[in-house]
Amino acid sequence: MPLLLSPAKINVGLFVIGRRPDGFHNLDTLFARLALFDRIEIEPAPNLEVTCRPIGPQGAENLVFQALRRLAEVLGRPFRFRVAIEKRVPIGAGLGGGSANVAAVLAWLVETGRVPAPVARRVAREMGADVAFFLEGGPWARGRGRGDELEPLTGMPLGVPVLVVVPPYGVSTARAYAALARAASYTPPEEARARMETLISALKQRDWNRAHRALANDFEPVVFRWHPELRELKMHLRRAGAALAGLSGSGAALYGLFPDGIPEALPLPEGFRSLATEIGPAEQHEGG
C-alpha cells in the first residue's frame, strides 16, 4: 500500500488585480512549498471511501472524494479506492492542505498509469489554483490568472526555515474576496507585475531587505481589520528576526521566513500554535 506525502504551501506575496467575467479574480501570487506533510494511504476497495483523521472533511465533503468523482465523470469509469488521510497540515488556514491531498492522489494515479496526465491536469485546474500548483508548480512558482497559470521558478531559496503561526479560527476566503470587491481594493496590474518581479528578483539574490519592501498581500488589510491580533503577530515575527512575514493566502495562518534560524522561544497568544518547517521540494512518496 503506497504512503503518499502531501505538503503545505504559503503565499509569499499575493496581489488581487480585479474580478474576472467568470466571477473569479485575477491574481499575481508567489507559491512556496513547505516540508510539512499530510500522509495519505490509498488502496483498491469495493467503493470509493475517503476518511480524514484526526479531524477534517469525510466522504463526499472531502476534496479528494470530489476529485475522484470528477475523474469518473471525465473518463466514464468509476474509481474505487479507500483513501485514508492523516492530517498534519492545519485545516482552513490558507496552507493548501486539502488541495495538496488532491494533487498527491492525482500524481499517484498518473504515475501508476491509471489516469492520463492531461486529464489529471485538467481536473486539478478545475479543483482550484492550489491543486494545480501542488501538481505542477515545483518548490516555487508564480501564479497568475486565477492563480493556475503557473510559472515554476528556479534559483529560489530552498531550505529556509519557516515558522507558521496558526490561530484557533479560520478565515472565509469567499468573505475576504467579497470584502475586497465591496471596497474595490485591488492592485493595478502594472503595479502588481512590477512588485512581483522585484520580489522574485530579490529572493533569487537573497536580498531579504529588498524582498521585504516588495512583499504585500492584498488580503491583509481586510483580515487584519477583522483580527487585529494577526497584525500584531506579523510585527512580532518581524521583531523576532523574520526576514519576511505575512498572511498566507486569505489566512488565517501567518508565516515568518528566518534565514538565520528560528528563535527558540516565541511567545504566542492563548490558543495559537506554531509549526517549524522549511521551504523545500516535496517528495510524493514515503514508501510503498
Phi and psi in degrees as a GROMACS rama.xvg file:
@    title "Ramachandran Plot"
@    xaxis  label "Phi"
@    yaxis  label "Psi"
@TYPE xy
-70.355  147.492  PRO-2
-115.099  110.474  LEU-3
-94.5883  144.635  LEU-4
-109.043  129.99  LEU-5
-124.745  122.353  SER-6
-85.2412  176.575  PRO-7
-99.3877  172.558  ALA-8
-141.436  161.846  LYS-9
-126.782  156.769  ILE-10
-99.6555  108.995  ASN-11
-90.1879  78.225  VAL-12
101.072  135.003  GLY-13
-154.288  116.146  LEU-14
-110.704  127.631  PHE-15
-98.0664  115.74  VAL-16
-89.8398  -30.7664  ILE-17
160.775  172.211  GLY-18
-86.324  140.646  ARG-19
-93.6581  161.856  ARG-20
-59.9512  -26.8832  PRO-21
-83.1991  3.3379  ASP-22
94.2964  -14.8792  GLY-23
-83.0158  -177.155  PHE-24
-119.741  147.927  HIS-25
-83.8629  134.363  ASN-26
-126.029  161.9  LEU-27
-138.177  109.645  ASP-28
-139.839  159.806  THR-29
-118.87  113.909  LEU-30
-89.6539  139.775  PHE-31
-132.662  129.261  ALA-32
-84.3749  140.848  ARG-33
-109.422  150.666  LEU-34
-86.2287  56.9582  ALA-35
-131.938  118.786  LEU-36
-125.77  140.768  PHE-37
-82.2322  159.384  ASP-38
-119.061  136.482  ARG-39
-128.714  125.133  ILE-40
-104.166  136.441  GLU-41
-138.989  135.506  ILE-42
-151.744  154.684  GLU-43
-59.3734  147.953  PRO-44
-151.447  164.102  ALA-45
-62.7898  -31.4213  PRO-46
-138.772  171.122  ASN-47
-80.3024  121.096  LEU-48
-132.803  133.129  GLU-49
-131.622  123.259  VAL-50
-123.113  155.139  THR-51
-138.818  126.743  CYS-52
-136.665  151.578  ARG-53
-78.3433  -20.4136  PRO-54
-139.156  164.589  ILE-55
135.337  166.988  GLY-56
-67.1745  138.531  PRO-57
-108.551  155.224  GLN-58
53.8977  -133.647  GLY-59
-65.2815  -14.9154  ALA-60
-78.7709  -13.9822  GLU-61
-85.7264  141.186  ASN-62
-63.0511  -32.4251  LEU-63
-64.0307  -44.4633  VAL-64
-58.5052  -46.4139  PHE-65
-63.6664  -37.7529  GLN-66
-68.1465  -41.8287  ALA-67
-67.6893  -35.9842  LEU-68
-65.6037  -38.7569  ARG-69
-67.0219  -39.5682  ARG-70
-59.8897  -40.2348  LEU-71
-62.3009  -38.9996  ALA-72
-66.3256  -43.0685  GLU-73
-68.3337  -42.3785  VAL-74
-94.8335  -9.95156  LEU-75
71.6503  28.7709  GLY-76
-150.069  148.328  ARG-77
-76.1095  155.239  PRO-78
-116.858  110.114  PHE-79
-110.663  101.781  ARG-80
-139.354  153.801  PHE-81
-102.676  115.198  ARG-82
-113.744  120.86  VAL-83
-116.561  118.29  ALA-84
-107.643  125.052  ILE-85
-101.215  110.619  GLU-86
-83.1046  125.836  LYS-87
-122.637  -22.7038  ARG-88
-80.734  125.897  VAL-89
-56.1163  144.119  PRO-90
-90.0117  141.413  ILE-91
64.7233  32.1424  GLY-92
-115.43  3.55634  ALA-93
83.7042  19.1314  GLY-94
-105.163  -1.54349  LEU-95
73.8239  20.6648  GLY-96
-59.4948  -46.4963  GLY-97
-64.8277  -38.2956  GLY-98
-65.9462  -39.0668  SER-99
-65.1974  -35.0425  ALA-100
-58.0175  -45.7901  ASN-101
-61.3303  -47.7142  VAL-102
-61.8817  -39.4265  ALA-103
-63.4032  -42.0318  ALA-104
-68.0979  -42.442  VAL-105
-60.7099  -43.9055  LEU-106
-61.8766  -40.4824  ALA-107
-64.9842  -40.4707  TRP-108
-63.2753  -37.0282  LEU-109
-69.2792  -47.2536  VAL-110
-61.7382  -32.0368  GLU-111
-92.5086  6.61182  THR-112
77.12  14.8465  GLY-113
-86.7105  -22.6954  ARG-114
-139.699  133.05  VAL-115
-65.5435  142.801  PRO-116
-56.7512  -42.3603  ALA-117
-61.2239  -34.5961  PRO-118
-68.0565  -41.7534  VAL-119
-61.2966  -42.1567  ALA-120
-64.7813  -39.0486  ARG-121
-62.0568  -48.3242  ARG-122
-65.3554  -38.3886  VAL-123
-58.1876  -45.5637  ALA-124
-66.9914  -34.6869  ARG-125
-64.9203  -33.6931  GLU-126
-79.1048  -14.816  MET-127
132.375  161.905  GLY-128
-61.7581  -38.2248  ALA-129
-63.7009  -39.056  ASP-130
-62.4475  -45.0957  VAL-131
-60.1797  -41.439  ALA-132
-61.5393  -48.2613  PHE-133
-64.2198  -30.244  PHE-134
-80.356  -35.9147  LEU-135
-122.554  -13.9  GLU-136
-86.4235  -21.118  GLY-137
79.9136  -174.306  GLY-138
-62.5503  -38.4943  PRO-139
-128.862  140.981  TRP-140
-154.969  144.306  ALA-141
-91.1714  133.072  ARG-142
-115.907  126.134  GLY-143
-124.983  -176.887  ARG-144
64.5244  -130.726  GLY-145
-73.2924  0.466155  ARG-146
104.703  -7.99783  GLY-147
-101.648  2.67226  ASP-148
-89.8057  94.761  GLU-149
-98.4289  139.524  LEU-150
-124.539  95.4292  GLU-151
-58.9392  140.692  PRO-152
-115.509  138.422  LEU-153
-110.794  164.809  THR-154
75.5539  10.4486  GLY-155
-87.9232  157.349  MET-156
-67.6163  133.049  PRO-157
-120.096  154.73  LEU-158
76.4833  8.81483  GLY-159
-71.9955  126.234  VAL-160
-61.6233  137.812  PRO-161
-129.444  132.836  VAL-162
-108.515  121.996  LEU-163
-102.696  128.043  VAL-164
-110.827  123.294  VAL-165
-115.104  119.3  VAL-166
-78.3785  168.078  PRO-167
-83.5813  25.8895  PRO-168
-151.293  166.153  TYR-169
-112.454  177.434  GLY-170
-127.042  131.812  VAL-171
-73.8211  119.015  SER-172
-61.763  -41.7637  THR-173
-61.0371  -41.8581  ALA-174
-65.4603  -39.34  ARG-175
-65.6243  -43.26  ALA-176
-62.8084  -40.7093  TYR-177
-62.6119  -38.3091  ALA-178
-66.3275  -39.922  ALA-179
-62.3032  -42.2265  LEU-180
-64.5224  -42.0419  ALA-181
-61.4026  -38.5763  ARG-182
-87.3932  -4.87328  ALA-183
48.8181  40.7517  ALA-184
-92.1645  67.7488  SER-185
-108.284  155.333  TYR-186
-89.8875  129.385  THR-187
-56.1631  142.484  PRO-188
-54.5653  -42.7476  PRO-189
-68.5458  -37.0453  GLU-190
-65.5407  -43.0591  GLU-191
-61.1793  -44.869  ALA-192
-61.4118  -46.7857  ARG-193
-63.9704  -43.7403  ALA-194
-69.0777  -38.579  ARG-195
-66.3687  -41.1568  MET-196
-65.9036  -36.8078  GLU-197
-64.5243  -43.5025  THR-198
-60.6905  -46.7582  LEU-199
-64.0936  -44.538  ILE-200
-60.0673  -44.0682  SER-201
-64.37  -40.2875  ALA-202
-66.0408  -39.5398  LEU-203
-62.9517  -30.9859  LYS-204
-90.9926  0.295307  GLN-205
57.0765  33.0735  ARG-206
-92.5388  86.219  ASP-207
-68.1232  -32.3109  TRP-208
-66.477  -44.2537  ASN-209
-66.939  -37.6014  ARG-210
-61.9047  -41.0956  ALA-211
-61.6601  -40.237  HIS-212
-67.2227  -29.653  ARG-213
-86.5482  -20.0931  ALA-214
-70.4756  136.434  LEU-215
-160.407  155.837  ALA-216
-134.666  115.914  ASN-217
-64.5245  -15.5319  ASP-218
-80.3581  -18.0306  PHE-219
-60.7935  -45.5757  GLU-220
-58.2247  -37.5094  PRO-221
-69.9948  -53.1966  VAL-222
-68.6485  -37.4572  VAL-223
-68.7397  -27.8258  PHE-224
-67.1676  -37.6981  ARG-225
-74.0785  -35.1146  TRP-226
-132.219  78.5549  HIS-227
-57.0431  -25.9191  PRO-228
-63.8752  -24.6066  GLU-229
-70.5065  -36.5796  LEU-230
-62.0702  -44.0602  ARG-231
-64.2323  -38.247  GLU-232
-66.4908  -36.8571  LEU-233
-61.1738  -45.2706  LYS-234
-63.4236  -36.1159  MET-235
-62.0545  -42.3906  HIS-236
-62.8952  -41.7647  LEU-237
-63.4011  -43.9486  ARG-238
-64.275  -28.9719  ARG-239
-79.9522  -3.68911  ALA-240
114.663  6.18164  GLY-241
-68.0277  126.263  ALA-242
-68.7298  -36.6439  ALA-243
-133.908  143.709  LEU-244
-150.461  148.278  ALA-245
176.02  -177.22  GLY-246
-83.3673  138.983  LEU-247
-93.0455  122.212  SER-248
59.5068  -134.582  GLY-249
-93.2508  9.13422  SER-250
90.0116  -175.265  GLY-251
-99.7838  1.64127  ALA-252
-73.0767  145.482  ALA-253
-108.341  156.338  LEU-254
-131.378  154.168  TYR-255
-133.589  131.09  GLY-256
-96.5986  125.418  LEU-257
-121.858  83.6876  PHE-258
-58.1244  -28.2314  PRO-259
-95.6797  8.35658  ASP-260
107.14  146.051  GLY-261
-78.5766  131.7  ILE-262
-62.7708  149.135  PRO-263
-67.5723  -40.3383  GLU-264
-118.958  121.276  ALA-265
-136.949  95.0706  LEU-266
-60.7454  141.039  PRO-267
-128.135  155.229  LEU-268
-61.942  158.506  PRO-269
-58.7816  134.904  GLU-270
91.9964  -17.934  GLY-271
-84.2051  151.188  PHE-272
-137.356  159.404  ARG-273
-124.717  150.707  SER-274
-130.545  124.166  LEU-275
-93.6561  130.184  ALA-276
-150.805  -159.173  THR-277
-154.918  162.494  GLU-278
-80.9922  131.817  ILE-279
-177.334  170.647  GLY-280
-65.5263  154.13  PRO-281
-115.424  123.829  ALA-282
-79.2151  137.04  GLU-283
-83.5521  -22.1719  GLN-284
-126.378  137.178  HIS-285
-98.3516  -27.6758  GLU-286
178.334  169.751  GLY-287
